[in-house]
């Protein structure tokens, strides 16, 4: 066992980041906000208790000297025990600060501060101010990487604003600004590929906007609420997420949406708004036609052709428009728009969406899959096939597919016979991507069409 004298001279930032990422992977945490209380519940030898609760129930004047040392939390491991007691000040009136405090204390445990450097380390006995400071900085760095892991945050559009980070990760304004400050740090960690794989669905299905909406509701009625609403409103007619503060109409149903300064996340009944969990609006994710940075479709959503000339405006095979525009003034629109968010007029893609075939439905599976489980990272694997392996034919054939796994056996369900043939030809690519990016060993890939 390492001794107190071996406490490093400087904080190990890389080590703290790696341990935070590994910890998120170990616990299979795949969405925001990361909940420290739920993490603590997962460990039978971790005990969480409030400072005031401990003080009044146990008759202790100043538990763990929190008041004397002017701290909001502390963790101890009694000698000869494998248990950890986390005490926090539940009197703090800001939930995000409490969550940060708990993440900080989890950091002390996960980084081994109470094991490698003896249980007395966090009681300051026998430690110099510098040694204590090193451990505190490491735990603080761990907390920010646990609640707002850099490899994930930097992938979001919210990465250009500390306000967005604050909402999505449910951390304080001060913590969000510090996280934003260090986002440009490009240090690579070998485990971050798995971390991105785990959070990928949260990134693509707008689950993160649900987290933003949930956090913002706590600021309802406060002077800062309108500033936060610009990141996420929910349409009252179709429950689509509106993540652009300038949008006046819903891009899915065409109805008007409340302006940022008049928006409320609560459902209404007869013109009266009720505040309560059961009355909160719940956002809905809608299918989106894929477009590139220039807003041209990646492939024709109807015939799946992807070979277009540079000047083409319509698919050369079926005539489907390759760009989405407002039918009133021709404004170029995002691929997700059924209606123009500026004027509410139908978009060119409105008719295209009406003609899209239904996604593969697990209820119409042509074989018995009782022993299989749906592969949760399949949309991430599809992305790697198209954008890492550059196999666009296979990538497009897998659009809307489902995948199931049973040990080393893998089953893919696609929409029609043509897609099935392309998947069978590309089975080696799928196996390679599952191994290199999904971190699983698959020996056999079978494909079935559900048409």
C-alpha positions as CSV (number, residue, x, y, z in Angstrom):
1,X,0.0,0.0,0.0
2,X,1.2,3.5,-0.8
3,X,1.9,5.8,2.1
4,X,1.0,9.3,2.7
5,X,4.5,10.4,1.9
6,X,3.9,9.2,-1.7
7,X,1.2,11.8,-2.4
8,X,2.2,13.3,-5.7
9,X,3.7,16.8,-5.8
10,X,1.2,17.9,-8.4
11,X,-2.4,17.0,-9.3
12,X,-2.6,14.1,-11.8
13,X,-5.1,15.6,-14.2
14,X,-4.8,12.9,-16.8
15,X,-5.3,10.2,-14.2
16,X,-8.3,11.9,-12.8
17,X,-9.9,12.3,-16.3
18,X,-9.2,8.7,-17.2
19,X,-10.7,7.3,-14.0
20,X,-13.8,9.5,-14.4
21,X,-14.3,8.1,-17.9
22,X,-13.6,4.5,-16.9
23,X,-16.0,4.9,-14.0
24,X,-18.8,6.1,-16.2
25,X,-18.2,3.2,-18.6
26,X,-18.0,0.7,-15.7
27,X,-21.4,1.9,-14.4
28,X,-22.9,2.0,-17.9
29,X,-23.9,5.6,-17.6
30,X,-25.1,6.8,-21.0
31,X,-27.0,10.0,-20.5
32,X,-27.2,13.4,-18.8
33,X,-27.5,14.5,-16.2
34,X,-25.2,12.1,-14.3
35,X,-26.7,11.6,-10.9
36,X,-24.2,11.3,-8.0
37,X,-26.9,10.1,-5.5
38,X,-27.8,7.2,-7.8
39,X,-24.2,6.3,-8.2
40,X,-23.7,6.1,-4.4
41,X,-26.7,3.8,-4.1
42,X,-25.0,1.3,-6.4
43,X,-22.3,0.5,-3.8
44,X,-23.3,-1.4,-0.7
45,X,-20.4,-0.1,1.3
46,X,-20.9,3.6,0.5
47,X,-23.1,5.5,2.9
48,X,-24.5,8.9,2.3
49,X,-25.8,11.1,5.2
50,X,-26.7,14.7,5.6
51,X,-24.7,16.9,8.0
52,X,-27.8,18.2,9.8
53,X,-29.3,14.7,10.0
54,X,-26.0,13.4,11.5
55,X,-25.8,16.3,13.9
56,X,-29.3,16.1,15.4
57,X,-29.8,12.3,15.3
58,X,-26.3,11.4,16.7
59,X,-25.9,14.5,18.9
60,X,-22.6,15.4,17.2
61,X,-21.9,19.2,17.4
62,X,-19.9,19.5,14.2
63,X,-19.8,16.2,12.2
64,X,-16.4,15.7,10.6
65,X,-15.7,19.4,11.3
66,X,-17.5,20.6,8.2
67,X,-18.4,23.9,9.8
68,X,-14.9,24.4,11.3
69,X,-13.2,23.7,8.0
70,X,-15.9,25.6,6.0
71,X,-16.5,22.7,3.5
72,X,-19.7,21.3,2.2
73,X,-18.8,17.6,2.2
74,X,-16.3,15.1,3.4
75,X,-15.7,11.3,3.1
76,X,-14.0,9.1,5.6
77,X,-13.1,5.4,5.7
78,X,-12.9,4.1,9.3
79,X,-9.7,2.2,10.0
80,X,-10.1,-1.6,9.5
81,X,-13.3,-1.1,7.5
82,X,-14.1,-1.3,3.8
83,X,-16.9,1.2,4.2
84,X,-17.0,4.8,3.1
85,X,-19.1,7.5,4.8
86,X,-20.0,10.5,2.8
87,X,-21.3,13.4,4.7
88,X,-22.7,16.5,2.9
89,X,-24.3,19.7,3.9
90,X,-28.0,19.3,2.8
91,X,-28.6,22.9,3.9
92,X,-27.0,24.3,0.8
93,X,-29.8,25.9,-1.1
94,X,-28.6,25.1,-4.6
95,X,-29.1,21.5,-5.8
96,X,-26.4,21.8,-8.5
97,X,-23.8,22.6,-5.8
98,X,-24.8,19.6,-3.8
99,X,-24.5,17.4,-6.8
100,X,-21.0,18.8,-7.5
101,X,-20.0,18.2,-3.8
102,X,-21.1,14.6,-4.0
103,X,-19.3,14.0,-7.3
104,X,-16.2,15.5,-5.6
105,X,-16.5,13.1,-2.7
106,X,-17.0,10.2,-5.1
107,X,-13.8,11.3,-6.7
108,X,-11.8,10.9,-3.5
109,X,-13.0,7.3,-3.3
110,X,-12.5,6.4,-6.9
111,X,-9.1,8.0,-7.1
112,X,-8.0,6.0,-4.1
113,X,-7.3,8.9,-1.8
114,X,-8.6,7.1,1.2
115,X,-6.9,3.8,0.3
116,X,-3.5,4.7,-1.1
117,X,-2.9,7.6,1.3
118,X,-4.6,6.2,4.4
119,X,-8.0,7.2,5.8
120,X,-6.6,10.2,7.7
121,X,-5.7,12.0,4.5
122,X,-9.0,13.8,4.2
123,X,-9.0,14.8,7.9
124,X,-5.8,16.7,7.2
125,X,-4.0,15.0,10.1
126,X,-0.4,14.4,9.1
127,X,-0.8,16.2,5.7
128,X,0.8,19.4,4.6
129,X,-1.3,22.1,3.1
130,X,0.2,21.3,-0.3
131,X,-0.5,17.6,0.0
132,X,-4.1,18.2,1.0
133,X,-4.5,20.7,-1.9
134,X,-3.2,18.2,-4.4
135,X,-5.9,15.7,-3.4
136,X,-8.6,18.3,-3.4
137,X,-7.7,19.5,-6.9
138,X,-7.7,15.9,-8.2
139,X,-11.1,15.3,-6.7
140,X,-12.4,18.6,-8.2
141,X,-11.1,17.7,-11.6
142,X,-12.7,14.2,-11.3
143,X,-16.0,15.8,-10.5
144,X,-16.1,18.0,-13.6
145,X,-15.1,15.0,-15.8
146,X,-17.8,12.8,-14.2
147,X,-20.6,15.3,-14.5
148,X,-19.5,16.9,-17.8
149,X,-17.1,14.6,-19.5
150,X,-15.1,16.5,-22.1
151,X,-15.2,13.9,-24.9
152,X,-19.0,14.1,-24.9
153,X,-19.6,17.8,-24.2
154,X,-17.4,18.9,-27.0
155,X,-19.6,16.9,-29.5
156,X,-22.7,19.0,-28.6
157,X,-23.6,22.3,-30.1
158,X,-23.9,23.4,-26.5
159,X,-20.1,23.1,-26.3
160,X,-19.9,26.8,-27.5
161,X,-21.7,28.0,-24.4
162,X,-21.2,27.5,-20.7
163,X,-25.0,28.1,-20.2
164,X,-25.8,25.0,-22.3
165,X,-23.3,22.9,-20.4
166,X,-24.9,24.1,-17.2
167,X,-28.4,23.0,-18.3
168,X,-27.5,19.7,-19.9
169,X,-25.2,18.6,-17.1
170,X,-27.2,20.2,-14.2
171,X,-24.2,21.9,-12.7
172,X,-23.7,25.4,-11.3
173,X,-22.9,28.5,-13.4
174,X,-19.4,28.6,-11.9
175,X,-18.8,25.0,-12.5
176,X,-20.0,25.3,-16.1
177,X,-17.7,28.2,-16.8
178,X,-14.7,26.2,-15.5
179,X,-15.7,23.2,-17.6
180,X,-16.1,25.4,-20.6
181,X,-12.6,26.9,-20.0
182,X,-10.9,23.6,-20.2
183,X,-12.9,22.2,-23.2
184,X,-10.1,23.0,-25.6
185,X,-7.7,20.6,-23.8
186,X,-7.1,18.0,-26.5
187,X,-5.6,15.3,-24.3
188,X,-6.5,11.8,-25.6
189,X,-7.6,9.0,-23.3
190,X,-7.7,5.4,-24.7
191,X,-11.1,4.8,-23.0
192,X,-12.9,7.8,-24.5
193,X,-13.9,5.7,-27.6
194,X,-16.1,3.6,-25.4
195,X,-17.5,6.6,-23.6
196,X,-18.5,8.2,-26.9
197,X,-20.1,4.9,-28.0
198,X,-22.1,4.8,-24.8
199,X,-23.4,8.4,-25.1
200,X,-24.0,8.3,-28.8
201,X,-27.7,7.5,-28.7
202,X,-28.2,10.3,-26.2
203,X,-26.5,12.6,-28.7
204,X,-28.5,11.5,-31.7
205,X,-32.0,11.0,-30.3
206,X,-32.2,14.4,-28.6
207,X,-32.2,12.8,-25.1
208,X,-29.9,15.6,-24.1
209,X,-32.6,18.2,-24.9
210,X,-34.9,16.4,-22.4
211,X,-32.1,16.9,-19.8
212,X,-31.9,20.6,-20.7
213,X,-35.7,21.0,-20.4
214,X,-35.8,19.1,-17.1
215,X,-33.1,21.3,-15.5
216,X,-34.5,24.5,-16.9
217,X,-37.9,23.9,-15.1
218,X,-36.1,24.6,-11.8
219,X,-35.6,28.2,-12.9
220,X,-39.2,28.7,-13.9
221,X,-40.3,32.2,-12.8
222,X,-36.7,33.4,-12.1
223,X,-35.1,36.3,-14.0
224,X,-32.6,33.9,-15.7
225,X,-35.3,31.5,-17.0
226,X,-35.7,33.2,-20.5
227,X,-31.9,32.9,-21.1
228,X,-32.1,29.2,-20.5
229,X,-35.2,28.6,-22.6
230,X,-33.4,29.6,-25.8
231,X,-31.7,26.1,-25.7
232,X,-34.9,24.1,-25.6
233,X,-38.6,24.7,-25.9
234,X,-41.2,21.9,-26.5
235,X,-44.0,22.4,-29.0
236,X,-47.4,22.2,-27.3
237,X,-49.0,20.6,-30.3
238,X,-46.6,17.8,-31.3
239,X,-44.1,17.8,-28.4
240,X,-41.1,18.3,-30.8
241,X,-38.0,19.9,-29.3
242,X,-37.3,23.4,-30.5
243,X,-33.6,24.1,-29.9
244,X,-33.3,27.4,-31.8
245,X,-34.3,30.6,-30.0
246,X,-35.2,32.3,-33.3
247,X,-37.8,29.7,-34.4
248,X,-41.3,31.1,-34.4
249,X,-43.1,28.0,-35.8
250,X,-42.6,24.4,-35.0
251,X,-40.6,22.7,-37.7
252,X,-42.5,19.4,-37.3
253,X,-46.2,20.5,-37.2
254,X,-46.1,24.1,-38.3
255,X,-47.9,25.5,-35.3
256,X,-46.7,28.7,-33.6
257,X,-44.5,28.1,-30.6
258,X,-44.3,30.5,-27.6
259,X,-41.4,33.0,-27.7
260,X,-38.5,32.4,-25.3
261,X,-39.8,35.0,-22.9
262,X,-43.3,33.6,-22.7
263,X,-42.6,29.9,-22.9
264,X,-43.6,27.6,-20.0
265,X,-42.6,23.9,-19.7
266,X,-45.8,23.0,-18.0
267,X,-48.9,21.6,-19.6
268,X,-52.0,23.8,-19.5
269,X,-55.6,22.9,-18.7
270,X,-58.4,25.4,-19.5
271,X,-55.8,28.2,-19.7
272,X,-54.4,27.4,-16.2
273,X,-50.9,26.2,-15.8
274,X,-50.1,23.6,-13.2
275,X,-46.7,22.9,-11.8
276,X,-45.9,19.3,-11.0
277,X,-44.0,16.4,-12.3
278,X,-47.1,14.9,-14.0
279,X,-47.8,18.2,-15.8
280,X,-44.4,18.8,-17.4
281,X,-44.2,18.7,-21.1
282,X,-42.3,15.7,-22.5
283,X,-40.4,16.2,-25.7
284,X,-40.6,13.8,-28.6
285,X,-37.9,12.8,-31.1
286,X,-38.9,12.6,-34.8
287,X,-37.2,11.0,-37.7
288,X,-34.7,13.2,-39.5
289,X,-33.6,13.0,-43.1
290,X,-29.8,13.1,-43.0
291,X,-28.1,16.1,-44.5
292,X,-24.5,17.2,-44.9
293,X,-22.9,20.5,-43.8
294,X,-24.1,22.1,-47.0
295,X,-27.6,20.9,-46.1
296,X,-27.8,18.5,-49.1
297,X,-29.1,15.0,-48.3
298,X,-26.5,12.4,-47.6
299,X,-28.6,10.0,-49.7
300,X,-32.0,10.1,-51.3
301,X,-34.4,9.1,-48.5
302,X,-36.7,7.3,-51.0
303,X,-34.5,5.4,-53.4
304,X,-31.3,5.5,-51.4
305,X,-29.2,6.8,-54.3
306,X,-26.1,8.7,-53.0
307,X,-24.3,9.5,-56.2
308,X,-25.2,13.1,-57.1
309,X,-23.5,15.6,-59.3
310,X,-22.3,18.8,-57.6
311,X,-25.0,20.9,-59.3
312,X,-27.9,18.5,-58.8
313,X,-31.0,19.8,-57.1
314,X,-33.0,16.6,-57.4
315,X,-32.3,12.9,-57.3
316,X,-31.5,11.7,-60.8
317,X,-33.3,8.4,-60.2
318,X,-36.6,9.3,-58.5
319,X,-36.7,13.1,-58.6
320,X,-36.7,13.7,-54.9
321,X,-35.4,17.1,-53.9
322,X,-31.9,17.0,-52.5
323,X,-32.3,20.2,-50.5
324,X,-35.1,21.2,-48.1
325,X,-36.5,24.6,-48.8
326,X,-39.4,26.8,-47.7
327,X,-42.1,26.5,-50.4
328,X,-43.0,30.1,-50.0
329,X,-39.7,32.0,-50.3
330,X,-37.1,29.2,-51.1
331,X,-35.1,29.6,-47.8
332,X,-32.8,26.7,-47.3
333,X,-33.9,24.6,-44.3
334,X,-32.5,21.9,-42.1
335,X,-33.4,18.3,-43.1
336,X,-35.6,17.8,-40.0
337,X,-38.1,20.5,-41.1
338,X,-41.5,19.6,-42.3
339,X,-42.5,23.3,-42.0
340,X,-40.5,26.5,-42.2
341,X,-39.7,27.6,-38.7
342,X,-39.7,31.3,-39.8
343,X,-43.1,31.5,-41.5
344,X,-44.9,28.2,-40.8
345,X,-45.2,27.3,-44.5
346,X,-44.8,23.7,-45.7
347,X,-41.3,22.7,-46.5
348,X,-40.3,20.7,-49.6
349,X,-39.5,17.7,-47.4
350,X,-43.0,17.6,-45.9
351,X,-44.2,15.5,-48.8
352,X,-41.0,13.4,-48.7
353,X,-41.6,12.6,-45.0
354,X,-45.2,11.4,-45.9
355,X,-43.7,9.0,-48.4
356,X,-41.0,7.5,-46.2
357,X,-41.3,3.8,-45.6
358,X,-41.9,2.7,-42.0
359,X,-38.8,1.8,-40.0
360,X,-38.1,-1.8,-39.4
361,X,-40.5,-3.1,-36.7
362,X,-39.3,-5.7,-34.2
363,X,-42.9,-7.1,-34.1
364,X,-42.5,-8.3,-37.7
365,X,-39.3,-10.3,-37.1
366,X,-39.3,-13.3,-39.5
367,X,-37.3,-15.5,-37.1
368,X,-37.3,-16.5,-33.4
369,X,-35.1,-14.1,-31.5
370,X,-36.1,-15.1,-28.0
371,X,-32.5,-15.8,-27.0
372,X,-31.2,-12.5,-28.5
373,X,-31.1,-9.1,-27.0
374,X,-31.3,-5.8,-29.0
375,X,-27.8,-4.4,-29.5
376,X,-27.9,-1.0,-27.8
377,X,-25.0,0.6,-29.7
378,X,-26.2,-0.3,-33.1
379,X,-26.7,3.3,-34.4
380,X,-23.2,4.1,-33.3
381,X,-21.9,1.1,-35.3
382,X,-23.8,2.2,-38.3
383,X,-22.1,5.6,-38.0
384,X,-18.7,4.0,-38.0
385,X,-19.5,2.0,-41.1
386,X,-20.3,5.2,-43.0
387,X,-17.9,7.7,-41.6
388,X,-15.0,5.7,-40.4
389,X,-15.0,2.7,-42.8
390,X,-16.4,4.9,-45.7
391,X,-18.7,2.1,-46.9
392,X,-21.6,4.3,-47.9
393,X,-23.6,1.5,-49.8
394,X,-23.6,-0.6,-46.6
395,X,-24.3,2.4,-44.4
396,X,-27.3,3.4,-46.4
397,X,-28.6,-0.2,-46.6
398,X,-28.6,-0.3,-42.8
399,X,-30.7,2.9,-42.5
400,X,-33.6,2.2,-40.2
401,X,-32.4,-1.4,-39.4
402,X,-32.4,-3.2,-36.0
403,X,-29.7,-5.5,-34.6
404,X,-29.7,-8.3,-32.1
405,X,-26.9,-10.2,-30.4
406,X,-26.6,-13.6,-28.7
407,X,-23.0,-14.2,-27.7
408,X,-20.9,-14.2,-30.8
409,X,-23.9,-14.4,-33.1
410,X,-25.4,-11.2,-34.6
411,X,-28.7,-10.7,-36.5
412,X,-29.5,-7.6,-38.5
413,X,-33.1,-6.8,-39.7
414,X,-33.5,-4.6,-42.7
415,X,-36.5,-3.3,-44.8
416,X,-36.1,-5.1,-48.1
417,X,-34.3,-7.8,-50.1
418,X,-31.9,-5.3,-51.8
419,X,-30.7,-4.1,-48.3
420,X,-30.4,-7.7,-47.2
421,X,-28.1,-8.5,-50.1
422,X,-25.8,-5.5,-49.4
423,X,-25.6,-6.4,-45.7
424,X,-24.7,-10.0,-46.4
425,X,-21.9,-8.8,-48.7
426,X,-20.7,-6.4,-46.1
427,X,-20.9,-8.7,-43.1
428,X,-17.1,-8.6,-42.7
429,X,-17.2,-4.8,-42.4
430,X,-19.9,-5.1,-39.7
431,X,-17.8,-7.6,-37.7
432,X,-14.8,-5.4,-38.0
433,X,-16.7,-2.3,-36.8
434,X,-18.3,-4.2,-33.9
435,X,-14.8,-5.3,-32.8
436,X,-12.9,-2.0,-33.3
437,X,-15.6,0.5,-32.2
438,X,-18.2,-1.6,-30.3
439,X,-15.5,-3.5,-28.4
440,X,-17.4,-6.8,-28.8
441,X,-16.3,-10.1,-30.5
442,X,-18.8,-11.3,-33.1
443,X,-18.2,-14.3,-35.3
444,X,-21.3,-14.5,-37.4
445,X,-23.7,-11.9,-38.9
446,X,-27.0,-13.0,-40.4
447,X,-29.4,-10.6,-42.1
448,X,-33.1,-10.9,-42.6
449,X,-35.6,-8.6,-44.4
450,X,-39.0,-7.9,-42.9
451,X,-40.8,-7.0,-46.1
